[in-house]
Amino acid sequence: MLIIPAIDLKDGHCVRLKQGVMENATVFSEDPTAMARHWLNQGARRLHLVDLNGAFAGKPKNEPAIRDIVDAIGNEIPTQLGGGIRDLETIERYLDDGITYIIIGTAAVKTPGFLHEACNAFPGHIMVGLDAKDGKVAVNGWSKVTGHDVVDLAKKFEDYGVEAIIYTDIGRDGMLSGVNIKATMELARALTIPVIASGGVSSLDDVKALCEIEPEGIAGAITGRAIYEGALDFKVAQELADELSTQSIPRDTTVLF
């Protein structure tokens, strides 16, 4: 199972939010490129990038910083990017820049036809980020909770041909409160595509708990605030995941899972 460092970008800086609130941003680095290299040197096999300004604006806002990160790490490890991606032209541009996987969130929920087109146009490169509270999907940078059930939407998007579902419990994200294991497992059991856990990954106990349900279809776990504040040692976490996982993923892998 992959432990995936998150680099959330706000105004060109590497930050973390609490429960998706932009005003609750903590700046961890003014040099996201250096941070990307740091995680690479620590043994990261993938990076999770988020354009936070883009997520709220509905269009890319941190492209220069994203491009710098990709240029810095080259093709050594895959990158996955979300935030403000609403059209095929943006997807094509990011893929041309070297991003490996595109994460579509709000647009997948609001305009599923766009997601369908993206999966057809860029097969093998599209993921969906489903952010939820109490089992219901949230959109617009988590500012609005819809009536859509997470599992129902995920199954629909699986049929479209998405590569994976990134599931975030927004009540736990950035709070260092642990992963919602039950909800993550229920989602994974309902799907045949991989699920990447996000939101609340903050300790080795969380890593152990996720590895226990890895056979259900959990392929990775995104972590942010915990590794920046030192509550979780990234290198130790990945080593533990490798030890406990049902199979180890080579560092130079170029496929999803």
KARA-V940863 format. One record per pair of residues at least 12 apart in sequence whose C-alpha atoms are under 8 Angstrom apart, sorted by the first residue. I is the first residue (numbers start at 1). J is the second residue. D is the distance in whole Angstrom. If there is no record, write none. Layout:
<<I | J | D> <I | J | D>>
This chain:
<<1 | 211 | 7> <1 | 214 | 7> <1 | 218 | 7> <1 | 219 | 5> <1 | 220 | 5> <1 | 221 | 8> <1 | 241 | 6> <1 | 242 | 7> <1 | 245 | 6> <1 | 247 | 8> <1 | 248 | 7> <1 | 249 | 7> <2 | 45 | 7> <2 | 46 | 8> <2 | 219 | 6> <2 | 220 | 4> <2 | 221 | 6> <2 | 238 | 7> <2 | 241 | 7> <2 | 249 | 8> <3 | 44 | 7> <3 | 45 | 8> <3 | 220 | 6> <3 | 221 | 5> <3 | 222 | 6> <3 | 223 | 7> <3 | 234 | 8> <3 | 237 | 7> <3 | 238 | 6> <3 | 241 | 8> <4 | 44 | 7> <4 | 45 | 7> <4 | 46 | 6> <4 | 47 | 6> <4 | 48 | 6> <4 | 220 | 7> <4 | 221 | 6> <4 | 222 | 5> <4 | 223 | 6> <5 | 39 | 7> <5 | 44 | 7> <5 | 46 | 7> <5 | 47 | 6> <5 | 48 | 6> <5 | 222 | 6> <5 | 223 | 5> <5 | 224 | 6> <5 | 227 | 8> <5 | 234 | 8> <6 | 47 | 6> <6 | 48 | 5> <6 | 49 | 6> <6 | 50 | 8> <6 | 222 | 6> <6 | 223 | 6> <6 | 224 | 5> <7 | 32 | 7> <7 | 35 | 8> <7 | 36 | 8> <7 | 47 | 7> <7 | 48 | 6> <7 | 49 | 5> <7 | 50 | 6> <7 | 224 | 7> <8 | 49 | 6> <8 | 50 | 5> <8 | 51 | 6> <8 | 52 | 6> <9 | 32 | 8> <9 | 49 | 7> <9 | 50 | 6> <9 | 51 | 5> <9 | 52 | 6> <9 | 53 | 7> <9 | 62 | 7> <9 | 65 | 8> <10 | 51 | 7> <10 | 52 | 6> <10 | 53 | 6> <10 | 62 | 7> <11 | 53 | 7> <11 | 61 | 8> <11 | 62 | 7> <12 | 30 | 7> <12 | 31 | 8> <12 | 32 | 8> <12 | 62 | 6> <12 | 65 | 6> <13 | 27 | 7> <13 | 28 | 8> <13 | 29 | 6> <13 | 30 | 5> <13 | 31 | 6> <13 | 32 | 6> <14 | 27 | 6> <14 | 28 | 6> <14 | 29 | 5> <14 | 30 | 6> <14 | 31 | 7> <14 | 32 | 5> <14 | 35 | 8> <15 | 27 | 4> <15 | 28 | 5> <15 | 29 | 7> <16 | 28 | 7> <16 | 174 | 7> <16 | 224 | 7> <16 | 225 | 6> <17 | 174 | 6> <18 | 173 | 6> <18 | 174 | 5> <18 | 175 | 6> <19 | 170 | 6> <19 | 171 | 6> <19 | 172 | 7> <19 | 173 | 5> <19 | 174 | 6> <19 | 175 | 7> <20 | 141 | 7> <20 | 142 | 6> <20 | 170 | 7> <20 | 173 | 7> <28 | 228 | 7> <32 | 65 | 7> <32 | 69 | 7> <33 | 65 | 7> <33 | 68 | 6> <33 | 69 | 5> <33 | 72 | 7> <36 | 69 | 6> <36 | 72 | 8> <36 | 73 | 7> <37 | 72 | 7> <37 | 73 | 7> <40 | 73 | 8> <40 | 77 | 8> <42 | 234 | 7> <42 | 235 | 6> <43 | 235 | 7> <43 | 238 | 8> <44 | 77 | 8> <44 | 235 | 8> <44 | 238 | 8> <45 | 77 | 5> <45 | 78 | 7> <45 | 251 | 6> <45 | 252 | 8> <46 | 77 | 5> <46 | 78 | 5> <46 | 79 | 6> <46 | 80 | 8> <47 | 77 | 8> <47 | 78 | 7> <47 | 79 | 5> <47 | 80 | 6> <48 | 79 | 6> <48 | 80 | 5> <48 | 81 | 6> <48 | 222 | 7> <49 | 66 | 8> <49 | 79 | 7> <49 | 80 | 6> <49 | 81 | 5> <49 | 82 | 6> <50 | 81 | 6> <50 | 82 | 5> <50 | 83 | 5> <51 | 81 | 8> <51 | 82 | 6> <51 | 83 | 5> <51 | 84 | 7> <52 | 83 | 6> <52 | 84 | 8> <52 | 141 | 8> <53 | 83 | 8> <53 | 84 | 8> <54 | 83 | 5> <54 | 84 | 4> <54 | 85 | 8> <55 | 82 | 8> <55 | 83 | 4> <55 | 84 | 4> <55 | 85 | 8> <55 | 140 | 7> <55 | 141 | 6> <56 | 83 | 8> <56 | 84 | 7> <56 | 140 | 6> <56 | 141 | 6> <57 | 84 | 7> <58 | 83 | 8> <58 | 84 | 4> <58 | 85 | 7> <58 | 86 | 7> <59 | 83 | 8> <59 | 84 | 4> <59 | 85 | 6> <59 | 86 | 7> <60 | 83 | 7> <60 | 84 | 5> <60 | 85 | 7> <61 | 84 | 8> <67 | 97 | 7> <70 | 97 | 7> <70 | 98 | 6> <70 | 99 | 7> <71 | 98 | 8> <74 | 98 | 8> <75 | 98 | 8> <76 | 252 | 7> <77 | 251 | 8> <77 | 252 | 7> <77 | 253 | 8> <77 | 254 | 8> <78 | 99 | 7> <78 | 100 | 6> <78 | 101 | 8> <78 | 254 | 7> <79 | 99 | 6> <79 | 100 | 5> <79 | 101 | 6> <80 | 99 | 6> <80 | 100 | 6> <80 | 101 | 4> <80 | 102 | 6> <80 | 103 | 7> <81 | 99 | 7> <81 | 101 | 6> <81 | 102 | 5> <81 | 103 | 6> <82 | 102 | 6> <82 | 103 | 4> <82 | 104 | 6> <82 | 105 | 7> <82 | 129 | 8> <83 | 103 | 8> <83 | 104 | 8> <83 | 105 | 8> <85 | 103 | 8> <85 | 104 | 6> <85 | 107 | 8> <86 | 104 | 8> <86 | 107 | 6> <86 | 114 | 8> <87 | 114 | 7> <88 | 118 | 6> <100 | 125 | 7> <101 | 124 | 8> <101 | 125 | 5> <101 | 126 | 6> <101 | 127 | 7> <102 | 125 | 6> <102 | 126 | 5> <102 | 127 | 6> <103 | 126 | 6> <103 | 127 | 5> <103 | 128 | 5> <103 | 129 | 6> <104 | 126 | 7> <104 | 127 | 6> <104 | 128 | 5> <104 | 129 | 6> <105 | 128 | 6> <105 | 129 | 5> <105 | 130 | 6> <105 | 131 | 8> <105 | 139 | 7> <106 | 138 | 8> <106 | 139 | 5> <106 | 140 | 6> <106 | 141 | 8> <108 | 128 | 7> <109 | 139 | 8> <109 | 153 | 8> <115 | 160 | 8> <116 | 160 | 6> <116 | 161 | 8> <119 | 160 | 7> <119 | 161 | 6> <119 | 162 | 6> <120 | 161 | 8> <123 | 161 | 8> <123 | 162 | 8> <124 | 162 | 7> <124 | 163 | 6> <125 | 162 | 8> <125 | 163 | 7> <126 | 162 | 5> <126 | 163 | 6> <126 | 164 | 8> <127 | 162 | 5> <127 | 163 | 5> <127 | 164 | 5> <127 | 165 | 6> <127 | 166 | 7> <128 | 157 | 8> <128 | 162 | 7> <128 | 164 | 7> <128 | 165 | 5> <128 | 166 | 6> <129 | 165 | 6> <129 | 166 | 5> <129 | 167 | 6> <129 | 168 | 8> <130 | 150 | 7> <130 | 154 | 8> <130 | 165 | 7> <130 | 166 | 6> <130 | 167 | 5> <130 | 168 | 6> <131 | 167 | 6> <131 | 168 | 5> <131 | 169 | 6> <131 | 170 | 6> <132 | 145 | 8> <132 | 150 | 7> <132 | 167 | 8> <132 | 168 | 6> <132 | 169 | 5> <132 | 170 | 6> <133 | 145 | 7> <133 | 169 | 6> <133 | 170 | 6> <133 | 171 | 6> <135 | 149 | 6> <135 | 150 | 6> <135 | 183 | 8> <136 | 148 | 6> <136 | 149 | 5> <136 | 150 | 6> <137 | 149 | 6> <137 | 150 | 6> <142 | 170 | 7> <150 | 187 | 8> <151 | 187 | 6> <151 | 190 | 7> <154 | 187 | 8> <154 | 191 | 8> <155 | 190 | 7> <155 | 191 | 6> <158 | 191 | 7> <158 | 192 | 8> <158 | 193 | 7> <163 | 193 | 7> <163 | 194 | 7> <163 | 256 | 8> <164 | 193 | 6> <164 | 194 | 5> <164 | 195 | 6> <164 | 196 | 7> <165 | 193 | 7> <165 | 194 | 6> <165 | 195 | 5> <165 | 196 | 6> <166 | 195 | 6> <166 | 196 | 5> <166 | 197 | 6> <166 | 198 | 7> <167 | 184 | 7> <167 | 195 | 7> <167 | 196 | 6> <167 | 197 | 5> <167 | 198 | 6> <167 | 199 | 8> <168 | 197 | 6> <168 | 198 | 5> <168 | 199 | 5> <169 | 198 | 7> <169 | 199 | 5> <169 | 200 | 8> <170 | 199 | 6> <171 | 199 | 8> <172 | 199 | 5> <172 | 200 | 5> <173 | 198 | 7> <173 | 199 | 4> <173 | 200 | 5> <174 | 199 | 7> <174 | 200 | 6> <174 | 224 | 7> <174 | 225 | 6> <174 | 226 | 8> <175 | 200 | 6> <176 | 200 | 5> <176 | 201 | 7> <176 | 202 | 5> <176 | 225 | 7> <176 | 226 | 7> <177 | 200 | 5> <177 | 201 | 8> <177 | 202 | 7> <178 | 199 | 8> <178 | 200 | 4> <178 | 201 | 5> <178 | 202 | 6> <178 | 203 | 7> <178 | 206 | 6> <179 | 197 | 8> <179 | 198 | 8> <179 | 199 | 6> <179 | 200 | 5> <179 | 201 | 5> <179 | 202 | 8> <179 | 206 | 6> <180 | 199 | 8> <180 | 200 | 8> <181 | 209 | 7> <181 | 210 | 7> <184 | 197 | 7> <185 | 213 | 7> <185 | 216 | 7> <185 | 218 | 8> <188 | 216 | 6> <188 | 217 | 5> <188 | 218 | 7> <189 | 216 | 6> <189 | 217 | 7> <191 | 217 | 8> <192 | 217 | 7> <193 | 217 | 7> <194 | 217 | 5> <194 | 218 | 6> <194 | 219 | 6> <195 | 217 | 6> <195 | 218 | 5> <195 | 219 | 6> <195 | 220 | 7> <196 | 218 | 6> <196 | 219 | 6> <196 | 220 | 5> <196 | 221 | 5> <196 | 222 | 7> <197 | 218 | 7> <197 | 220 | 6> <197 | 221 | 5> <197 | 222 | 6> <198 | 221 | 6> <198 | 222 | 5> <198 | 223 | 7> <199 | 222 | 7> <199 | 223 | 7> <200 | 223 | 8> <201 | 221 | 7> <201 | 222 | 7> <201 | 223 | 5> <201 | 224 | 8> <201 | 226 | 7> <202 | 223 | 7> <202 | 225 | 8> <202 | 226 | 5> <202 | 227 | 8> <202 | 231 | 6> <202 | 232 | 6> <203 | 226 | 8> <203 | 231 | 7> <203 | 232 | 5> <204 | 232 | 7> <204 | 237 | 6> <204 | 240 | 8> <207 | 237 | 7> <207 | 240 | 8> <207 | 241 | 7> <208 | 240 | 8> <208 | 241 | 7> <208 | 244 | 7> <211 | 241 | 7> <211 | 244 | 6> <211 | 245 | 6> <212 | 244 | 8> <214 | 245 | 7> <214 | 246 | 8> <215 | 246 | 7> <219 | 257 | 7>>
